[in-house]
Amino acid sequence: MKNLYPIFIAGLLLFAACDNTTPDTADDTQIANDKAAEALSYSATDVYTNGYDNEDSLALAIQLIDSAIALSPDNIVLYESKLMFLKELDGRYDEKVAVLNKIISQEDFAEYRVARNVYTAKKDGVALLPLLEQDLQHYKQLSEKYPDSSMLLLNKVLIMKYTHRPEDVQDDLKKIMTIDNTFRDYTDAIKREMAQFDDTEEAVEVLMRNTK
């Protein structure tokens, strides 16, 4: 069954490329490429879903998503898919960091920065906490500039929970709820997660251990 995938992919690519008969402009060419990339992405996700615990399947999924990225390099969803595949594998930290850099350039969320910091710490053999502190300063500056942004405060808190500042976290969680109480589920989850750790050292140790 696995050997049928290249044939299946070739058919999808041919259909996508021929959908716009003979592209005569750069825009038409990119439209055809984007359609082909979408087909490759669907196939990559299907391979991953049916074999995420199998290294050969993961390798094929990554190969397919790399082909999709080559066709549509500005589609951030493709990089998010690649990150999902890579997370199933140990190592490959350079590749994981590169993918996260691309994602963060368009989607600046704390969860991506935390993951990038962990992979950088593992790759370079450096301490994680200073990297987290650096990104915490990034969100502090942004939240001071935009004090009414509940999303910025949430990003700040998502990093602070690992640097173990319980009082600061509680203050910011109250601010978040004042601005937008629809974040209640997030704030409650953060409180529960922080309660599991006695100090920063334990929080960072668990984060490093639980991130492939």
C-alpha positions as CSV (number, residue, x, y, z in Angstrom):
1,M,0.0,0.0,0.0
2,K,2.9,2.3,0.9
3,N,4.2,2.0,-2.7
4,L,1.0,3.5,-4.1
5,Y,1.6,6.8,-2.5
6,P,4.1,8.2,-5.1
7,I,1.7,7.3,-7.9
8,F,-1.2,8.9,-5.9
9,I,0.8,12.0,-5.3
10,A,1.9,12.2,-9.0
11,G,-1.7,12.1,-10.0
12,L,-2.7,14.8,-7.6
13,L,0.1,17.0,-8.8
14,L,-0.7,16.5,-12.4
15,F,-4.3,17.4,-11.8
16,A,-3.4,20.5,-9.8
17,A,-0.9,21.7,-12.4
18,C,-3.2,21.1,-15.3
19,D,-6.2,22.8,-13.7
20,N,-5.0,26.1,-15.1
21,T,-4.2,24.8,-18.6
22,T,-1.1,26.8,-19.5
23,P,-0.2,29.4,-16.8
24,D,1.0,32.5,-18.6
25,T,1.7,34.7,-15.5
26,A,3.6,34.4,-12.3
27,D,0.3,34.6,-10.4
28,D,-1.2,31.7,-12.4
29,T,1.9,29.6,-11.8
30,Q,1.7,30.2,-8.1
31,I,-2.0,29.3,-8.0
32,A,-1.1,26.0,-9.6
33,N,1.7,25.5,-7.2
34,D,-0.5,26.3,-4.2
35,K,-3.0,23.7,-5.3
36,A,-0.3,21.1,-5.7
37,A,1.1,22.0,-2.3
38,E,-2.3,21.6,-0.8
39,A,-2.7,18.1,-2.3
40,L,0.8,17.1,-1.0
41,S,-0.1,18.5,2.5
42,Y,-3.3,16.4,2.6
43,S,-1.3,13.3,1.7
44,A,1.4,14.1,4.2
45,T,-1.2,14.5,7.0
46,D,-2.9,11.2,5.9
47,V,0.5,9.4,6.1
48,Y,1.2,10.9,9.5
49,T,-2.3,10.1,10.9
50,N,-2.0,6.5,9.9
51,G,1.7,6.0,11.0
52,Y,2.8,8.7,13.5
53,D,4.4,5.9,15.5
54,N,6.4,4.6,12.6
55,E,9.7,6.2,11.5
56,D,9.3,5.3,7.9
57,S,5.8,6.9,7.8
58,L,7.1,10.0,9.5
59,A,10.0,10.2,7.0
60,L,7.5,10.0,4.1
61,A,5.2,12.6,5.7
62,I,8.1,15.0,6.2
63,Q,9.3,14.4,2.6
64,L,5.8,15.2,1.3
65,I,5.5,18.3,3.4
66,D,8.9,19.5,2.3
67,S,7.8,19.2,-1.3
68,A,4.7,21.2,-0.5
69,I,6.8,23.9,1.2
70,A,9.0,24.1,-1.9
71,L,6.0,24.8,-4.0
72,S,4.3,27.2,-1.5
73,P,7.1,28.6,0.8
74,D,4.9,31.4,2.3
75,N,2.1,29.1,3.5
76,I,2.7,29.0,7.3
77,V,0.2,26.1,7.8
78,L,2.7,23.8,6.0
79,Y,5.4,24.7,8.5
80,E,3.0,24.0,11.3
81,S,2.3,20.6,9.8
82,K,6.0,19.9,9.5
83,L,6.6,20.9,13.1
84,M,3.8,18.4,14.2
85,F,5.6,15.6,12.3
86,L,9.0,16.5,13.6
87,K,7.8,16.6,17.2
88,E,7.3,12.8,17.0
89,L,11.0,12.3,16.4
90,D,13.9,12.7,18.8
91,G,16.7,15.0,17.9
92,R,16.8,17.0,14.6
93,Y,16.9,20.2,16.7
94,D,18.4,22.4,14.0
95,E,15.5,21.5,11.7
96,K,12.9,22.1,14.5
97,V,14.4,25.5,15.4
98,A,14.5,26.5,11.7
99,V,10.8,25.6,11.3
100,L,9.8,27.4,14.5
101,N,11.7,30.6,13.3
102,K,9.6,30.6,10.2
103,I,6.4,30.1,12.1
104,I,7.3,32.8,14.7
105,S,8.0,35.3,12.0
106,Q,4.3,35.2,11.2
107,E,2.6,33.9,14.3
108,D,4.4,35.2,17.5
109,F,2.9,32.9,20.1
110,A,4.5,31.9,23.4
111,E,4.1,28.2,22.8
112,Y,6.3,28.4,19.7
113,R,8.9,30.5,21.5
114,V,9.0,28.1,24.4
115,A,9.4,25.1,22.1
116,R,12.2,27.0,20.2
117,N,14.0,27.7,23.4
118,V,13.9,24.0,24.5
119,Y,15.2,22.8,21.2
120,T,17.9,25.5,21.2
121,A,18.9,24.5,24.7
122,K,19.2,20.9,23.7
123,K,20.9,21.6,20.5
124,D,23.6,24.0,21.9
125,G,23.8,22.4,25.4
126,V,22.9,25.7,27.1
127,A,20.6,26.5,30.0
128,L,17.0,26.9,29.2
129,L,16.0,29.5,31.8
130,P,18.0,32.5,30.3
131,L,16.3,31.8,26.9
132,L,12.9,31.9,28.6
133,E,13.8,35.1,30.4
134,Q,14.7,36.7,27.1
135,D,11.4,36.0,25.6
136,L,9.6,37.0,28.8
137,Q,11.2,40.5,28.3
138,H,9.9,40.5,24.8
139,Y,6.3,40.0,25.9
140,K,6.7,42.4,28.8
141,Q,7.7,45.2,26.5
142,L,4.8,44.4,24.1
143,S,2.2,44.2,26.9
144,E,3.4,47.5,28.3
145,K,3.0,49.0,24.8
146,Y,-0.5,47.4,24.4
147,P,-1.8,47.1,27.9
148,D,-5.4,46.2,26.8
149,S,-4.3,43.1,24.8
150,S,-5.4,40.0,26.7
151,M,-3.5,37.8,24.1
152,L,-0.2,39.5,24.9
153,L,-0.7,39.1,28.6
154,L,-1.6,35.4,28.1
155,N,1.6,34.9,26.1
156,K,3.6,36.6,28.8
157,V,2.0,34.3,31.5
158,L,2.6,31.2,29.4
159,I,6.3,31.9,29.7
160,M,6.2,33.2,33.3
161,K,4.7,29.9,34.5
162,Y,8.1,28.2,33.7
163,T,10.1,31.0,35.3
164,H,7.9,30.5,38.4
165,R,6.7,33.9,39.3
166,P,3.4,32.9,41.1
167,E,2.5,36.4,42.3
168,D,3.1,38.0,38.9
169,V,1.2,35.3,37.2
170,Q,-1.8,35.7,39.5
171,D,-1.8,39.5,38.9
172,D,-1.7,39.1,35.1
173,L,-4.4,36.4,35.1
174,K,-6.7,38.8,37.0
175,K,-5.9,41.5,34.3
176,I,-6.7,39.0,31.5
177,M,-10.0,38.2,33.1
178,T,-10.8,41.9,33.5
179,I,-10.2,42.5,29.8
180,D,-11.8,39.3,28.4
181,N,-13.4,36.7,30.7
182,T,-13.7,34.2,27.7
183,F,-10.1,33.3,28.6
184,R,-11.3,31.6,31.9
185,D,-10.5,28.1,30.6
186,Y,-6.9,29.1,29.8
187,T,-6.3,30.9,33.1
188,D,-7.7,28.0,35.1
189,A,-5.5,25.5,33.3
190,I,-2.4,27.7,33.9
191,K,-3.2,27.8,37.7
192,R,-3.5,24.0,37.8
193,E,-0.3,23.5,35.9
194,M,1.7,25.9,38.1
195,A,0.5,24.1,41.2
196,Q,2.3,21.0,40.0
197,F,5.7,22.6,40.4
198,D,7.5,23.6,43.6
199,D,10.0,26.0,41.9
200,T,11.5,27.1,38.7
201,E,14.1,24.4,38.6
202,E,11.4,21.7,38.6
203,A,9.3,23.5,36.0
204,V,12.2,23.8,33.6
205,E,13.3,20.2,34.2
206,V,9.9,18.8,33.4
207,L,9.6,21.0,30.3
208,M,13.0,19.8,29.0
209,R,12.1,16.2,29.8
210,N,8.7,16.3,28.1
211,T,9.7,18.0,24.9
212,K,11.2,15.7,22.2
